[in-house]
Amino acid sequence: MARLLYSLLLYLITPLIWLRLLWRARKQPEYLQNLGERYGFYNQAAPDKLIWVHAGSGGETRAAQPLIDGLLARWPDHRILLTAMTPTGRETGRQVYGERVIQAYLPYDYPGAVARFFRHFSPAFGVLMETEIWPNLLHAARQRQVPVMLANARLSARSA
């Protein structure tokens, strides 16, 4: 029931999300690029063997470098999908990893958007950097039997 109320609230605040995107795009027009990805629509092909790492921003993207290097070394036959929420995170990913990773925006936490994300990419497993914990994302991962791990996060007992 809590996830249903959360999702309803998310749908209700959609106009505010769009206003925020437009506001942020005044200074950083990249916020309006790849809008379809924010709703789970991807143009790029997905490889068969894929490991997903989500680093929301530029700092988290840089912090993920040892992890991504280790994953590439441990699973050389897999590609890494690096998702972000900001254009800065995406640009940092391009600078740090170049073509070694596939990049996309993680969709907003709408049930349909995260379902499309998992249908399109079908990762073997996912690693969330910091505390990028989204209820519908985790629910969809569980439904698709995609293990998700939390890396480099500090949660208080209350937050957990």
C-alpha positions as CSV (number, residue, x, y, z in Angstrom):
1,M,0.0,0.0,0.0
2,A,2.9,2.4,0.8
3,R,4.4,1.9,-2.7
4,L,1.0,2.5,-4.3
5,L,0.7,5.8,-2.4
6,Y,4.2,6.7,-3.2
7,S,3.6,6.0,-6.9
8,L,0.4,8.1,-6.9
9,L,2.2,11.0,-5.3
10,L,4.9,10.7,-7.9
11,Y,2.4,10.9,-10.7
12,L,0.7,13.9,-9.0
13,I,4.0,15.8,-8.8
14,T,5.0,15.1,-12.5
15,P,4.3,18.7,-13.5
16,L,6.7,19.9,-10.8
17,I,9.3,17.4,-12.1
18,W,9.0,18.9,-15.6
19,L,9.2,22.5,-14.1
20,R,12.4,21.5,-12.3
21,L,13.9,20.0,-15.5
22,L,13.0,23.2,-17.4
23,W,14.5,25.3,-14.6
24,R,17.7,23.3,-14.5
25,A,17.9,23.4,-18.3
26,R,18.2,27.2,-18.3
27,K,21.8,26.8,-17.1
28,Q,22.5,23.3,-18.3
29,P,20.5,22.5,-21.6
30,E,21.6,18.9,-21.4
31,Y,18.8,18.3,-18.9
32,L,16.4,18.3,-21.9
33,Q,18.5,15.7,-23.9
34,N,17.6,12.0,-23.8
35,L,14.2,12.8,-22.2
36,G,12.8,9.4,-23.3
37,E,15.4,7.6,-21.1
38,R,13.9,9.3,-18.0
39,Y,10.7,7.4,-18.8
40,G,12.4,4.1,-19.7
41,F,12.6,4.5,-23.5
42,Y,16.1,3.7,-24.9
43,N,17.4,4.0,-28.4
44,Q,20.6,2.1,-27.8
45,A,20.9,-1.6,-28.2
46,A,21.5,-3.6,-25.0
47,P,24.2,-6.3,-25.0
48,D,23.3,-9.8,-23.8
49,K,25.6,-9.8,-20.8
50,L,25.3,-6.7,-18.8
51,I,26.1,-5.4,-15.3
52,W,24.4,-2.3,-14.2
53,V,25.9,0.4,-11.9
54,H,23.9,3.4,-10.9
55,A,25.8,6.5,-9.8
56,G,23.4,9.4,-9.6
57,S,25.8,12.3,-10.0
58,G,29.4,13.2,-11.0
59,G,30.9,12.6,-7.6
60,E,29.3,9.1,-7.3
61,T,30.4,8.4,-10.9
62,R,34.0,9.1,-9.9
63,A,33.7,7.2,-6.7
64,A,32.5,4.1,-8.7
65,Q,35.7,3.9,-10.7
66,P,37.4,1.2,-8.6
67,L,34.2,-0.8,-8.5
68,I,33.7,-0.5,-12.3
69,D,37.4,-1.4,-12.9
70,G,37.0,-4.4,-10.7
71,L,33.8,-5.5,-12.3
72,L,35.3,-5.2,-15.8
73,A,38.3,-7.3,-14.6
74,R,36.1,-10.0,-12.9
75,W,33.5,-10.3,-15.7
76,P,35.4,-9.5,-18.9
77,D,32.6,-10.9,-21.1
78,H,30.0,-8.5,-19.6
79,R,29.5,-4.8,-20.5
80,I,28.8,-2.2,-17.8
81,L,25.7,0.0,-18.0
82,L,26.4,3.1,-16.0
83,T,23.3,5.1,-15.2
84,A,23.0,8.6,-13.8
85,M,20.3,11.1,-12.9
86,T,22.2,14.3,-14.0
87,P,23.9,15.5,-17.1
88,T,27.0,16.1,-15.0
89,G,27.0,12.5,-13.9
90,R,26.7,11.4,-17.5
91,E,29.5,13.7,-18.7
92,T,31.7,12.6,-15.9
93,G,31.1,9.0,-17.0
94,R,32.1,9.8,-20.5
95,Q,35.3,11.5,-19.3
96,V,36.3,8.8,-16.8
97,Y,35.3,5.6,-18.7
98,G,35.0,6.6,-22.4
99,E,33.7,3.7,-24.4
100,R,34.4,1.1,-21.7
101,V,30.8,1.6,-20.4
102,I,27.4,2.1,-21.8
103,Q,25.6,5.1,-20.4
104,A,22.0,6.0,-19.9
105,Y,19.8,7.9,-17.5
106,L,18.1,5.8,-14.9
107,P,14.4,6.4,-15.4
108,Y,12.2,8.3,-12.9
109,D,10.7,5.9,-10.4
110,Y,7.4,5.4,-12.2
111,P,6.4,1.7,-12.2
112,G,6.1,1.5,-16.0
113,A,9.4,3.4,-16.6
114,V,11.4,1.1,-14.4
115,A,9.8,-2.0,-15.9
116,R,10.8,-0.8,-19.4
117,F,14.3,-0.2,-18.1
118,F,14.6,-3.8,-16.9
119,R,12.9,-5.2,-20.0
120,H,15.3,-3.3,-22.3
121,F,18.6,-3.9,-20.4
122,S,18.0,-7.1,-18.5
123,P,21.1,-6.7,-16.3
124,A,22.6,-9.7,-14.5
125,F,22.8,-7.6,-11.4
126,G,22.9,-4.0,-10.3
127,V,25.0,-1.9,-7.9
128,L,23.5,1.3,-6.5
129,M,26.1,3.8,-5.4
130,E,25.5,5.8,-2.2
131,T,21.8,5.9,-1.2
132,E,20.0,5.9,-4.6
133,I,17.2,3.8,-3.3
134,W,13.9,3.9,-5.2
135,P,10.9,1.8,-4.2
136,N,9.5,1.0,-7.6
137,L,13.0,0.4,-9.0
138,L,13.7,-2.2,-6.3
139,H,10.3,-3.7,-6.7
140,A,10.8,-4.1,-10.4
141,A,14.3,-5.6,-9.9
142,R,12.8,-8.2,-7.4
143,Q,10.0,-9.1,-9.9
144,R,12.7,-9.6,-12.7
145,Q,14.9,-11.5,-10.2
146,V,17.7,-9.0,-10.7
147,P,19.9,-8.8,-7.6
148,V,20.6,-5.3,-6.5
149,M,23.4,-4.3,-4.1
150,L,24.1,-1.1,-2.3
151,A,27.7,0.1,-2.3
152,N,29.4,2.9,-0.4
153,A,26.4,3.9,1.5
154,R,25.8,4.9,5.1
155,L,22.3,4.5,6.4
156,S,21.1,5.2,9.9
157,A,18.9,2.5,11.5
158,R,15.9,4.8,11.0
159,S,16.6,5.4,7.3
160,A,17.1,1.6,6.7
